[in-house]
Amino acid sequence: MLALTHAFAAQLPNVDCLFGPLTPDGGLPVQCGRASSDRRLILILDIARLRDSAYCAAQAQQVRHSLGVR
């Protein structure tokens, strides 16, 4: 699991990611934000799909778009 969270966070070099405990249904909450901004985004990642690089890339793109990060 640690390798998967590092792989996700590596796609967001200018964003801080704070991972929470698994939800009862197996989701992985992650709070994303930039240190220079008060804006935060909370996603619930599907841990079963974290091994899929396309899923990770799409979720990372959503974070970048929502936070205005290039």
Chimera marker file (.cmm) of the C-alpha trace (Angstrom):
<marker_set name="trace">
<marker id="1" x="0.000" y="0.000" z="0.000" r="1" g="1" b="0" radius="0.5"/>
<marker id="2" x="2.853" y="2.374" z="0.794" r="1" g="1" b="0" radius="0.5"/>
<marker id="3" x="4.343" y="1.962" z="-2.679" r="1" g="1" b="0" radius="0.5"/>
<marker id="4" x="0.957" y="2.707" z="-4.250" r="1" g="1" b="0" radius="0.5"/>
<marker id="5" x="0.446" y="5.884" z="-2.230" r="1" g="1" b="0" radius="0.5"/>
<marker id="6" x="3.979" y="7.030" z="-3.103" r="1" g="1" b="0" radius="0.5"/>
<marker id="7" x="3.285" y="6.357" z="-6.790" r="1" g="1" b="0" radius="0.5"/>
<marker id="8" x="0.129" y="8.492" z="-6.613" r="1" g="1" b="0" radius="0.5"/>
<marker id="9" x="1.802" y="11.330" z="-4.687" r="1" g="1" b="0" radius="0.5"/>
<marker id="10" x="4.781" y="11.317" z="-7.090" r="1" g="1" b="0" radius="0.5"/>
<marker id="11" x="2.416" y="12.461" z="-9.846" r="1" g="1" b="0" radius="0.5"/>
<marker id="12" x="1.690" y="15.594" z="-7.796" r="1" g="1" b="0" radius="0.5"/>
<marker id="13" x="5.124" y="17.141" z="-7.134" r="1" g="1" b="0" radius="0.5"/>
<marker id="14" x="3.786" y="20.584" z="-6.090" r="1" g="1" b="0" radius="0.5"/>
<marker id="15" x="0.940" y="19.234" z="-3.968" r="1" g="1" b="0" radius="0.5"/>
<marker id="16" x="0.968" y="17.942" z="-0.400" r="1" g="1" b="0" radius="0.5"/>
<marker id="17" x="-0.960" y="14.693" z="0.063" r="1" g="1" b="0" radius="0.5"/>
<marker id="18" x="-2.171" y="13.461" z="3.432" r="1" g="1" b="0" radius="0.5"/>
<marker id="19" x="-3.589" y="9.947" z="3.400" r="1" g="1" b="0" radius="0.5"/>
<marker id="20" x="-6.142" y="8.893" z="5.990" r="1" g="1" b="0" radius="0.5"/>
<marker id="21" x="-7.174" y="5.498" z="7.311" r="1" g="1" b="0" radius="0.5"/>
<marker id="22" x="-9.170" y="3.183" z="5.063" r="1" g="1" b="0" radius="0.5"/>
<marker id="23" x="-12.910" y="3.671" z="5.125" r="1" g="1" b="0" radius="0.5"/>
<marker id="24" x="-15.146" y="0.720" z="6.056" r="1" g="1" b="0" radius="0.5"/>
<marker id="25" x="-15.886" y="0.102" z="2.369" r="1" g="1" b="0" radius="0.5"/>
<marker id="26" x="-12.169" y="0.032" z="1.467" r="1" g="1" b="0" radius="0.5"/>
<marker id="27" x="-11.739" y="3.569" z="0.152" r="1" g="1" b="0" radius="0.5"/>
<marker id="28" x="-8.556" y="5.506" z="0.827" r="1" g="1" b="0" radius="0.5"/>
<marker id="29" x="-9.164" y="9.157" z="1.713" r="1" g="1" b="0" radius="0.5"/>
<marker id="30" x="-6.503" y="11.610" z="0.614" r="1" g="1" b="0" radius="0.5"/>
<marker id="31" x="-6.427" y="15.319" z="1.353" r="1" g="1" b="0" radius="0.5"/>
<marker id="32" x="-4.511" y="17.298" z="-1.259" r="1" g="1" b="0" radius="0.5"/>
<marker id="33" x="-3.432" y="20.912" z="-1.216" r="1" g="1" b="0" radius="0.5"/>
<marker id="34" x="-0.616" y="23.316" z="-1.939" r="1" g="1" b="0" radius="0.5"/>
<marker id="35" x="1.437" y="24.763" z="0.889" r="1" g="1" b="0" radius="0.5"/>
<marker id="36" x="0.952" y="28.271" z="-0.533" r="1" g="1" b="0" radius="0.5"/>
<marker id="37" x="-2.848" y="28.008" z="-0.590" r="1" g="1" b="0" radius="0.5"/>
<marker id="38" x="-5.692" y="27.341" z="1.799" r="1" g="1" b="0" radius="0.5"/>
<marker id="39" x="-7.576" y="25.336" z="-0.837" r="1" g="1" b="0" radius="0.5"/>
<marker id="40" x="-7.869" y="21.639" z="-0.082" r="1" g="1" b="0" radius="0.5"/>
<marker id="41" x="-9.412" y="18.764" z="-1.960" r="1" g="1" b="0" radius="0.5"/>
<marker id="42" x="-10.444" y="15.468" z="-0.427" r="1" g="1" b="0" radius="0.5"/>
<marker id="43" x="-10.677" y="12.409" z="-2.647" r="1" g="1" b="0" radius="0.5"/>
<marker id="44" x="-11.629" y="8.879" z="-1.801" r="1" g="1" b="0" radius="0.5"/>
<marker id="45" x="-9.397" y="6.622" z="-3.883" r="1" g="1" b="0" radius="0.5"/>
<marker id="46" x="-10.373" y="3.083" z="-4.809" r="1" g="1" b="0" radius="0.5"/>
<marker id="47" x="-7.519" y="0.987" z="-3.408" r="1" g="1" b="0" radius="0.5"/>
<marker id="48" x="-8.353" y="-1.871" z="-5.754" r="1" g="1" b="0" radius="0.5"/>
<marker id="49" x="-7.628" y="0.441" z="-8.701" r="1" g="1" b="0" radius="0.5"/>
<marker id="50" x="-4.480" y="2.134" z="-7.364" r="1" g="1" b="0" radius="0.5"/>
<marker id="51" x="-2.339" y="-0.383" z="-9.267" r="1" g="1" b="0" radius="0.5"/>
<marker id="52" x="-3.858" y="0.920" z="-12.528" r="1" g="1" b="0" radius="0.5"/>
<marker id="53" x="-1.597" y="3.730" z="-13.769" r="1" g="1" b="0" radius="0.5"/>
<marker id="54" x="-4.402" y="5.229" z="-15.889" r="1" g="1" b="0" radius="0.5"/>
<marker id="55" x="-6.645" y="5.488" z="-12.800" r="1" g="1" b="0" radius="0.5"/>
<marker id="56" x="-3.863" y="7.168" z="-10.805" r="1" g="1" b="0" radius="0.5"/>
<marker id="57" x="-3.102" y="9.564" z="-13.652" r="1" g="1" b="0" radius="0.5"/>
<marker id="58" x="-6.789" y="10.517" z="-14.003" r="1" g="1" b="0" radius="0.5"/>
<marker id="59" x="-7.140" y="11.133" z="-10.263" r="1" g="1" b="0" radius="0.5"/>
<marker id="60" x="-3.922" y="13.184" z="-10.196" r="1" g="1" b="0" radius="0.5"/>
<marker id="61" x="-5.175" y="15.226" z="-13.159" r="1" g="1" b="0" radius="0.5"/>
<marker id="62" x="-8.410" y="15.898" z="-11.275" r="1" g="1" b="0" radius="0.5"/>
<marker id="63" x="-6.398" y="17.160" z="-8.289" r="1" g="1" b="0" radius="0.5"/>
<marker id="64" x="-4.224" y="19.419" z="-10.472" r="1" g="1" b="0" radius="0.5"/>
<marker id="65" x="-7.280" y="20.833" z="-12.248" r="1" g="1" b="0" radius="0.5"/>
<marker id="66" x="-9.258" y="21.411" z="-9.045" r="1" g="1" b="0" radius="0.5"/>
<marker id="67" x="-6.339" y="23.092" z="-7.272" r="1" g="1" b="0" radius="0.5"/>
<marker id="68" x="-5.143" y="25.044" z="-10.316" r="1" g="1" b="0" radius="0.5"/>
<marker id="69" x="-1.731" y="23.336" z="-10.331" r="1" g="1" b="0" radius="0.5"/>
<marker id="70" x="0.129" y="22.821" z="-13.579" r="1" g="1" b="0" radius="0.5"/>
<link id1="1" id2="2" r="1" g="1" b="0" radius="0.2"/>
<link id1="2" id2="3" r="1" g="1" b="0" radius="0.2"/>
<link id1="3" id2="4" r="1" g="1" b="0" radius="0.2"/>
<link id1="4" id2="5" r="1" g="1" b="0" radius="0.2"/>
<link id1="5" id2="6" r="1" g="1" b="0" radius="0.2"/>
<link id1="6" id2="7" r="1" g="1" b="0" radius="0.2"/>
<link id1="7" id2="8" r="1" g="1" b="0" radius="0.2"/>
<link id1="8" id2="9" r="1" g="1" b="0" radius="0.2"/>
<link id1="9" id2="10" r="1" g="1" b="0" radius="0.2"/>
<link id1="10" id2="11" r="1" g="1" b="0" radius="0.2"/>
<link id1="11" id2="12" r="1" g="1" b="0" radius="0.2"/>
<link id1="12" id2="13" r="1" g="1" b="0" radius="0.2"/>
<link id1="13" id2="14" r="1" g="1" b="0" radius="0.2"/>
<link id1="14" id2="15" r="1" g="1" b="0" radius="0.2"/>
<link id1="15" id2="16" r="1" g="1" b="0" radius="0.2"/>
<link id1="16" id2="17" r="1" g="1" b="0" radius="0.2"/>
<link id1="17" id2="18" r="1" g="1" b="0" radius="0.2"/>
<link id1="18" id2="19" r="1" g="1" b="0" radius="0.2"/>
<link id1="19" id2="20" r="1" g="1" b="0" radius="0.2"/>
<link id1="20" id2="21" r="1" g="1" b="0" radius="0.2"/>
<link id1="21" id2="22" r="1" g="1" b="0" radius="0.2"/>
<link id1="22" id2="23" r="1" g="1" b="0" radius="0.2"/>
<link id1="23" id2="24" r="1" g="1" b="0" radius="0.2"/>
<link id1="24" id2="25" r="1" g="1" b="0" radius="0.2"/>
<link id1="25" id2="26" r="1" g="1" b="0" radius="0.2"/>
<link id1="26" id2="27" r="1" g="1" b="0" radius="0.2"/>
<link id1="27" id2="28" r="1" g="1" b="0" radius="0.2"/>
<link id1="28" id2="29" r="1" g="1" b="0" radius="0.2"/>
<link id1="29" id2="30" r="1" g="1" b="0" radius="0.2"/>
<link id1="30" id2="31" r="1" g="1" b="0" radius="0.2"/>
<link id1="31" id2="32" r="1" g="1" b="0" radius="0.2"/>
<link id1="32" id2="33" r="1" g="1" b="0" radius="0.2"/>
<link id1="33" id2="34" r="1" g="1" b="0" radius="0.2"/>
<link id1="34" id2="35" r="1" g="1" b="0" radius="0.2"/>
<link id1="35" id2="36" r="1" g="1" b="0" radius="0.2"/>
<link id1="36" id2="37" r="1" g="1" b="0" radius="0.2"/>
<link id1="37" id2="38" r="1" g="1" b="0" radius="0.2"/>
<link id1="38" id2="39" r="1" g="1" b="0" radius="0.2"/>
<link id1="39" id2="40" r="1" g="1" b="0" radius="0.2"/>
<link id1="40" id2="41" r="1" g="1" b="0" radius="0.2"/>
<link id1="41" id2="42" r="1" g="1" b="0" radius="0.2"/>
<link id1="42" id2="43" r="1" g="1" b="0" radius="0.2"/>
<link id1="43" id2="44" r="1" g="1" b="0" radius="0.2"/>
<link id1="44" id2="45" r="1" g="1" b="0" radius="0.2"/>
<link id1="45" id2="46" r="1" g="1" b="0" radius="0.2"/>
<link id1="46" id2="47" r="1" g="1" b="0" radius="0.2"/>
<link id1="47" id2="48" r="1" g="1" b="0" radius="0.2"/>
<link id1="48" id2="49" r="1" g="1" b="0" radius="0.2"/>
<link id1="49" id2="50" r="1" g="1" b="0" radius="0.2"/>
<link id1="50" id2="51" r="1" g="1" b="0" radius="0.2"/>
<link id1="51" id2="52" r="1" g="1" b="0" radius="0.2"/>
<link id1="52" id2="53" r="1" g="1" b="0" radius="0.2"/>
<link id1="53" id2="54" r="1" g="1" b="0" radius="0.2"/>
<link id1="54" id2="55" r="1" g="1" b="0" radius="0.2"/>
<link id1="55" id2="56" r="1" g="1" b="0" radius="0.2"/>
<link id1="56" id2="57" r="1" g="1" b="0" radius="0.2"/>
<link id1="57" id2="58" r="1" g="1" b="0" radius="0.2"/>
<link id1="58" id2="59" r="1" g="1" b="0" radius="0.2"/>
<link id1="59" id2="60" r="1" g="1" b="0" radius="0.2"/>
<link id1="60" id2="61" r="1" g="1" b="0" radius="0.2"/>
<link id1="61" id2="62" r="1" g="1" b="0" radius="0.2"/>
<link id1="62" id2="63" r="1" g="1" b="0" radius="0.2"/>
<link id1="63" id2="64" r="1" g="1" b="0" radius="0.2"/>
<link id1="64" id2="65" r="1" g="1" b="0" radius="0.2"/>
<link id1="65" id2="66" r="1" g="1" b="0" radius="0.2"/>
<link id1="66" id2="67" r="1" g="1" b="0" radius="0.2"/>
<link id1="67" id2="68" r="1" g="1" b="0" radius="0.2"/>
<link id1="68" id2="69" r="1" g="1" b="0" radius="0.2"/>
<link id1="69" id2="70" r="1" g="1" b="0" radius="0.2"/>
</marker_set>
